[in-house]
Amino acid sequence: MKHLLAVLVMFCSAATIASAAPAAPAATAPAKGKPAEVDSLGLLEKAVARDSSKVDNLYRLGVMYLDRDRPAEAIVVLGKAYEKRPKDLKLLVNLGAAHDAHGHGETAQRLYREALEVSPRDSVASCRLASSLYAGGKQQEAVDLLRSVIQRSPASYCAYFTLGVAFADAGIYRDAIRMWQKVVELAPTSPEAISAQESITVLQKFVQ
């Protein structure tokens, strides 16, 4: 069960990052035998090396590093973008996610709070903050935050997903299943819904 919960928490981070990130820029045809995604990363790295003043390129490169589990490198480029555009919501959330992935929970939480100052009702920033708080041992604060998100934004499936993780961690399996069923109902084609359905199948073995 602990392994399942660890996977779910990591998935929640990745899913939230993806929802905050734009599509990667189109790449030219990759070299023979070279994966397109690697070529896209290389092209963007070269573009940033030539001109590091373009915030959009820095942001996209940081998101690519996050997608490839390279948080230290993501922190560097997203940090440069943050210096130039400190009030950018998606930039703040993804820089926070990079710090979370690198074990800098307090810094991540500060960035999520900055994002919520920019957009107080943003569910992605709220979910990431709640996830980070929970991982840092502030479970009640995290759960209270998630409940407030659901109260003001009933369609926030990220909040239901993360709350389901909290319930499962506490051994409240029926409530966890109920939260994840809500995710499937609200966003059936989302990555969160796919993970939620798999998790429901696992937990149902414990409540039968």
Phi, psi and omega in degrees: 000318179300323178296318179301314182296321179298318179297317181296317180296317179295321180296318181300320178298312183295319182294320180293319177302314182299321182290340180265355188256144176280169177294146178291150181294152180294144181248158174286171182301132181289158177295156183303128177080005182250127182300144182299322184293325178293320180296319178299317179297315181297319179297319181290322176299319179293320179297319180290324178296325179287322184210101183269012181271349183273109185297320182299320178292319177299317180297312181297321179295319178299319179295320177298318177298320178297317179299333182258017177057048177235066188295326181298317179290325177297320180299320182297308185285323178291328176296321177295319178294321180299322179298328182271333184220072188289350181250016180279117186302306183294326177296316179298317181295316182287326174294321175299317179297323178296317178294320177301313182295336181264006176086016180257068187300317183294319177296317179301315182296323177298319180292320177297321179293324175297320178298321180287338172291325178287317182220087187302336183259011183289119184286329180296311179298321180295316180295319179294320178297315180298317179298318180292318177299317180298315180296332180272009176092004180260064189296315183294319178298320179296314181295319179299320179296315180297320178296323179291325177297315181294323181297318182271338180225080185301343181265010182282089185291337176297322179294318177297319181298311183293323177295325175298320177299317180297316179296318179297319179298326180276359180081012179265074193292322182295320178291325177298315178299318180298320178296315182290329175296327177294323177299314180297322179292318185281323185218069189299337182259003183282156175301325178298320181294321178297313179294321180298317180296320177296321181291323177301316180300319179292311184292331180300336177291335182271344184251356179285000000 
